[in-house]
Amino acid sequence: MCGIVGDTGPGFDPHRFQQALAALRHRGPYGEGQVALPAGALGMTRLPMSSAAPLPVPVRLGDECIAYNGEVYAPGVGIVDEVRLLREGMESGRMPDGMFALARWQPQQGLLTLQRDSYGIKPLYYCYQAGSGRLLFSSELMPLLIMTGDRTPDRDAIAQVVATGVTLAGESLFAGIRLVAPGEQLQFQLRDGRAQLLARRHVSPPSAPVSASLEETLGEAIHRCNETFRPAALLLSGGIDSTLLNTWLPPDMAKFTLALEHAEEAVRPQPHLQRVPLAQAAFMPVLRKAVRHFGAATRMSSVLMYQQLADAVGDAGYHCVLMGEGADELFGGYPRYYIP
């Protein structure tokens, strides 16, 4: 997980940009840098997962600079090779397999391009003010709010969340701030201190390989997640998905589970399991923290529990965790889903 932030055009404030970059350090505490844009700047914070070698960021390829968050699924490659593969994909119109968001600056052509992976796994928010020619973007909402100095709510987006649980067309809860759509590519011309949107296109995802079995697919997914020099841990819920993952992983892998006050234990005792307590009196403080960090509208009630787990995992020194998502709801993996 890394962080991307950029601001260019009328109203650019170097001091606010530095504050916005600092607000992303939790996404990338092991490297930080920026390059100048016309009437602006492009910044990146780095959390290396494939190699601990220091590297100036944003990544330079020739005269180009690319701020990048994510991973390309290619064995044995580092961040520079990943960025090179992404650039090749942008030029060919077919992106490599992976999860990513990036901002590519081509100074010779004066082009700035924003790109997001086909599944929308890695977030990238932006605010484009066509009238003034200002463009701002970031991996999270808070840096954008810092740079714009505006926190006007989008009432229509809020109404959509109340009615459906989500916004319907990539809006955020703040006026003028949107998410780059999954697979979307936005290209801007930076000229005379202004940004002008040139093209909006969708880039094709790679062809999905056909797996021989569900077991093979699961094994490949776990293998990809374990391709990191950092120690990994497992989040255990007691449901089907995380329990299944646990059978694939080494028995000495660190495991974390949430222990709700007065709730029945969902995970049986086992080695290397850390129980993370969550008392009822802590619900509101943890919820406020979760809402502030999540940054997007959600009806996911488990966001509070994920926040408590994330704090405990981070305090224990882990940056990489494995978790199951979806199988419990699909197959009735918890006792409370069964109807007598």
Secondary structure, DSSP 8 states (H G I E B T S, - for coil): --EEEEEESTT--HHHHHHHHHTTTTT-BT-EEEEEETTEEEEEEB--SS------SSEEETTEEEEEEEEE--TT--HHHHHHHHHHHHHHTB--SEEEEEEEEETTTTEEEEEE-TT--S--EEEEETTTTEEEEESSHHHHHHHH----B-HHHHHHHHHHSS-SSSB-SBTT-EE--TTEEEEEEEETTEEEEEEEEE-B-------S-HHHHHHHHHHHHT-SSS-EEEE--SSHHHHHHHHHS-TTSEEEEEEETT----S---TTEEEEEE-GGGHHHHHHHHHHHH-S----TTHHHHHHHHHHHHHTT-SEEE---SHHHHHT-SGGG---
